């Protein structure tokens, strides 16, 4: 079992893990931390490099080399999102400590993105002689069917072997899989591609409902804007929470989104006149949300047998009926938590949970938070206050899927 990995920042006598505050990723327990003071030219706050010294051999005063690997038909936002995060970070950093970002492809020159945008790739992989500290593979709609050439796969293996960190945005995980870099690792990708990723690379441990996942030096993220979440977390790991927060504000994004990819499921937005089996079940569940719904009731609602219903629904919705009903309950409860001050017991009752404890358990499993903390975070974000006065981390042993939970003195029975 891996040790919990973190660097700490002293705040009013308490030591907070920076990754817990920022939603980023931790450094190895017991590692020394090299601090580099950086004055913001405009506002004057001091930033401190928090990466362990051993991961930055020439620190302080060393640029972080980033290689973003792109293939034909790349998703433009998978490239532009990370580049904008690092470009914003560079505005606050001295010249010798900035992120040095390069696009690397099969060959140098023009490359057409999936949306028609033309970008310039600075290096063909064979001409890129440097060793990146971070290698990220950008996604694209054709990557699940694409078989990269053996030359670039070997190049990726070599660069990953010697990099500080490597990973992917969206379905950029597929080229990593072809290079053998996902074997035995916990990973994620865009929700639409996780089943294929699982089938194509059975030795990878795919986490379908995570926005981003770290397994040691490997970082993978969902699509498409999740690449921004990932890179904000990487900047937070390098330079601390305040730096990442300033970048998030400049880009008008949340520094850490709550919940997993299931909150973006297309099956929960069926129109009132749609007659698909999923739309019919959605309407029935919504109309009877406070009830305990059985498989027989759902089958009757669409006028088929239970056995036929289970088979057809799973094929159409890509999830079981019970998982779908649970997701609808969670979505409706989130809306009540966001828009009302109803007690948690009332929210649970109205949304069909057996009690508030069951709702809390399901929130923990699906969204990596509790109903109370979800409501508090939403209110903080609405009011412009991004962080609680005091927080402690909650991390699963091994691979770190990270969230912030209330400190013991704030937590109450839910």
Order of alpha helices (4+ residues) and beta strands (2+ residues): beta-beta-alpha-beta-beta-beta-alpha-beta-beta-beta-beta-beta-alpha-beta-alpha-beta-alpha-beta-beta-beta-alpha-alpha-alpha-alpha-alpha-alpha-alpha-alpha-alpha-beta-beta
